[in-house]
Amino acid sequence: MGQSKKEAKQGKSPGKLGKAEYYERLAPLELELTRLARWLQHAGKRLLVVIEGRDTAGKGGVISAIADTLNPRQCHVVALPKPTEREKTQWYFQRYVAHLPAAGEVALFDRSWYNRAGVERVMGFCTEKDARTFLKQAPVFERMLVDDGILLFKYWLTVDQAQQEERFAERRADPLKRWKLSPIDLKAREKYAEYTAAREAMLRATHTKHAPWVLVDFNDQRRGRLALIKHLLKSIPDLDVPEAAVDYPPLQGPLLEESFGRKSGLRPI
């Protein structure tokens, strides 16, 4: 996915996708996303998309590519902070349930309950018993979601360590991106192999027929975004809902300018 016809014909591996070509390819997908949103509202369906992957993989970028073109009242991005002391005493999945979509809505999870199988397990924020229990319960939890009619998609964004290091360095050097570089990220840099082992255990336990994982190559983030969005669109029934015509008659009388009372002393800047 994402490779041009010319590259495929010549047998070349695709290089980095330029910004102009990326936006050219993205434009028709944005139109398809709006069609999808219209169908969800018409059919009363609920769409849940889980985006997982290593640090710097590009989770936020692909979520923005999907969400930016949709109505924020319909499409919700869920990126939860670390659990509070109270939440730590709850059923593990409980705090995520509150953010599941209602009829006609899209929920995009920037990380999810799979934190337990990844960062929590590797960095020692949960016990091995907790992690093993999670791997048994997650498929059951997801079976309940799917049986209730939620359209569930799970994506894992793959990125090689060389690319990850390059992106970490970019974040360190760029003051506008430095907020993305947390102390946990810095510690996790040394545990690439451990994260691989944890991911493989997670995939073995939770890649099911009712909630399969889809791996997406994000070594080139722009190509990865396009591939993920294309897969999502192709995986949902093609039920086109005609867009309602908008009656837009001309206003009667002259058009007015903004005006402000003299007593307030307020003026636009």
C-alpha atoms as one frame of an Amber mdcrd trajectory, in Angstrom:
protein
   0.000   0.000   0.000   1.139   3.545  -0.709   3.560   2.550  -3.511   3.103
   4.311  -6.841   2.378   2.328 -10.030   5.699   3.461 -11.480   7.631   2.249
  -8.436   5.796  -1.084  -8.425   6.423  -1.590 -12.153  10.135  -0.890 -11.782
  10.366  -3.113  -8.701  11.639  -0.273  -6.546  11.056   0.074  -2.839   9.184
   3.334  -2.273  11.148   6.285  -0.932   9.854   8.892   1.480   6.632  10.402
   0.252   6.802  14.151  -0.327   4.370  16.509   1.368   2.709  17.698  -1.856
   2.092  14.163  -3.122   0.883  13.103   0.320  -1.805  15.793   0.437  -2.786
  14.988  -3.152  -3.355  11.346  -2.188  -5.037  12.273   1.095  -7.665  14.574
  -0.444  -9.920  11.850  -1.943  -9.629   9.821   1.271 -10.880  12.798   3.271
 -14.001  12.866   1.088 -14.479   9.144   1.738 -14.117   9.740   5.479 -16.936
  12.286   5.379 -19.076   9.711   3.514 -18.253   7.202   6.234 -19.261   9.671
   8.943 -22.549  10.365   7.155 -23.260   6.614   6.918 -22.495   6.106  10.616
 -25.029   8.759  11.565 -27.632   7.470   9.109 -27.270   3.844  10.257 -26.716
   4.628  13.951 -23.480   2.634  13.933 -20.592   3.030  16.375 -16.977   3.020
  15.189 -14.056   2.369  17.539 -10.503   2.598  16.191  -7.597   1.612  18.451
  -4.205   3.005  17.393  -1.219   1.394  19.090   2.509   1.293  18.437   5.904
   2.193  19.790   6.851   5.684  20.905   7.339   7.991  17.864   5.517   5.548
  15.563   3.077   8.249  14.436  -0.128   7.551  16.352  -1.050  11.207  16.814
  -0.398  12.048  13.174  -2.717   9.420  11.719  -5.404  10.226  14.271  -5.224
  13.885  13.234  -5.410  12.904   9.560  -8.700  11.136  10.283 -10.197  13.507
  12.828  -9.331  16.848  11.231 -11.834  16.399   8.421 -14.712  15.216  10.663
 -17.157  16.978  12.959 -15.545  17.089  16.443 -18.974  16.535  17.976 -19.135
  13.217  16.142 -15.482  12.164  16.170 -13.786  11.939  19.566 -10.070  11.483
  20.199  -9.361   9.552  23.397  -5.865   9.974  24.855  -6.098   9.239  28.564
  -3.425  10.307  31.058  -2.030   7.880  33.601  -4.737   6.531  35.940  -5.592
   8.366  39.123  -5.284   6.701  42.514  -9.031   6.025  42.422  -8.895   4.590
  38.909  -6.121   2.232  39.984  -8.607   0.545  42.313 -11.224   0.023  39.562
 -11.705  -2.835  37.107  -8.884  -2.287  34.632 -11.126  -1.660  31.602 -13.519
   0.622  33.497 -12.021   3.995  32.652 -11.990   3.158  28.947 -15.656   2.151
  28.845 -16.763   5.733  29.544 -15.182   6.809  26.250 -16.763   4.222  23.960
 -18.764   5.717  21.062 -22.535   6.184  21.033 -24.723   5.797  17.928 -23.325
   7.691  14.937 -20.008   8.436  16.651 -16.335   7.655  16.015 -13.873   7.112
  18.876 -10.171   7.200  18.006  -8.063   5.779  20.837  -4.512   7.169  20.976
  -3.270   4.190  22.996  -5.840   2.156  24.872  -6.297  -0.682  27.333  -3.298
  -2.250  25.590  -1.037  -0.066  27.738  -1.096  -2.998  30.160   0.391  -5.361
  27.579   3.067  -2.848  26.535   4.440   0.017  28.566   3.022  -1.149  31.895
   4.481  -4.631  31.512   7.862  -3.583  30.121   8.426  -0.679  32.509   7.213
  -2.550  35.581   4.046  -0.509  36.213   2.038  -3.705  36.663   2.846  -7.201
  37.881   3.351 -10.172  35.589   0.158 -11.608  37.039  -1.711  -8.419  36.072
  -0.319  -8.632  32.526  -1.224 -12.301  32.095  -4.721 -11.659  33.443  -5.136
  -8.800  30.969  -4.140 -10.978  28.020  -6.862 -13.443  28.991  -9.529 -10.803
  29.579  -8.912  -8.491  26.586 -10.340 -10.871  23.944 -13.415 -11.409  26.133
 -13.872  -7.660  26.630 -13.552  -7.048  22.894 -15.966  -9.880  22.127 -18.537
  -8.048  24.257 -17.962  -4.815  22.327 -18.309  -6.500  18.943 -21.358  -8.536
  20.020 -23.022  -5.281  21.062 -22.595  -3.939  17.527 -19.476  -1.767  17.844
 -17.291  -1.726  14.723 -13.858  -2.348  16.260 -10.563  -1.907  14.417  -7.124
  -2.359  15.982  -3.985  -1.043  14.281  -0.375  -1.517  15.340   2.047   0.973
  13.773   5.456  -0.582  13.120   8.712   1.400  13.160  12.349   0.247  13.102
  14.682   1.314  15.891  16.822   3.462  13.558  13.745   5.478  12.591  12.643
   5.675  16.210  16.034   7.051  17.265  15.934   9.617  14.464  12.504  10.808
  15.621  13.566  10.936  19.275  16.522  13.113  18.268  14.238  15.380  16.256
  11.952  15.826  19.259  14.914  16.658  21.482  16.168  19.276  19.016  12.801
  20.897  18.211  11.335  23.039  21.035   7.887  22.697  19.446   8.061  18.899
  19.716  10.025  18.517  22.937   6.835  18.112  24.986   6.445  14.712  23.292
   9.661  13.471  24.872   8.868  12.198  28.377  11.176  10.633  30.979   9.449
   7.295  30.295  10.276   7.642  26.581  13.943   8.152  27.403  14.014   5.041
  29.591  12.079   3.035  26.982  14.734   3.761  24.301  16.910   1.045  25.804
  14.118  -1.544  25.796  13.320  -1.957  22.099  13.824  -5.738  22.285  11.731
  -6.017  25.448   8.895  -4.087  23.785   9.143  -6.459  20.814   8.746  -9.486
  23.094   5.796  -7.892  24.893   4.141  -7.013  21.576   4.528 -10.547  20.266
   2.922 -11.964  23.414   0.095  -9.449  23.025  -0.498 -10.328  19.374  -0.551
 -14.065  20.102  -3.149 -13.605  22.822  -5.381 -10.907  21.319  -5.312 -11.350
  17.520  -8.753 -12.927  17.180 -11.331 -13.431  14.454 -13.730 -10.990  16.099
 -11.039  -8.355  16.789  -7.964  -8.901  14.596  -4.860  -6.751  14.583  -3.672
  -4.982  11.432   0.030  -4.092  11.252   0.880  -0.934   9.309   4.413   0.059
   8.264   5.051   3.548   9.650   8.737   3.918   8.823   7.382   6.492   6.373
   4.617   8.133   8.370   2.873   9.717   5.385   2.656   6.415   3.521   1.545
   4.744   6.729  -1.312   7.200   7.272  -2.591   6.663   3.738  -2.374   2.872
   4.065  -4.234   2.831   7.381  -7.025   5.127   6.205  -7.451   3.118   2.993
  -7.712  -0.106   4.985 -10.276   1.392   7.362 -12.437   2.652   4.507 -12.281
  -0.655   2.625 -13.205  -2.614   5.758 -16.544  -0.890   6.302 -19.646  -1.619
   4.177 -19.908   0.726   1.207 -23.307   2.147   2.082 -23.489   5.531   0.434
 -25.940   7.954   1.991 -26.930  10.851  -0.308 -25.909  14.192   1.120 -28.912
  16.302   1.995 -29.307  19.371  -0.216 -28.811  22.658   1.614 -31.272  25.381
   0.739 -29.287  28.631   0.658 -31.533  31.513  -0.424 -30.128  35.058  -0.635
 -30.727  37.345   2.338 -33.205  40.166   1.951 -31.940  43.726   2.299 -28.417
  45.124   2.582 -25.709  43.147   4.407 -24.789  44.580   7.814 -21.406  45.324
   9.303 -20.371  44.580  12.870 -21.111  47.484  15.200 -20.295  48.090  18.863
 -21.820  50.480  21.352 -19.712  53.551  22.148 -20.262  53.225  25.885 -18.475
  49.879  26.129 -15.271  51.281  24.660 -14.573  47.858  23.134 -13.173  47.539
  19.619 -11.792  44.595  17.616  -7.997  44.296  17.663
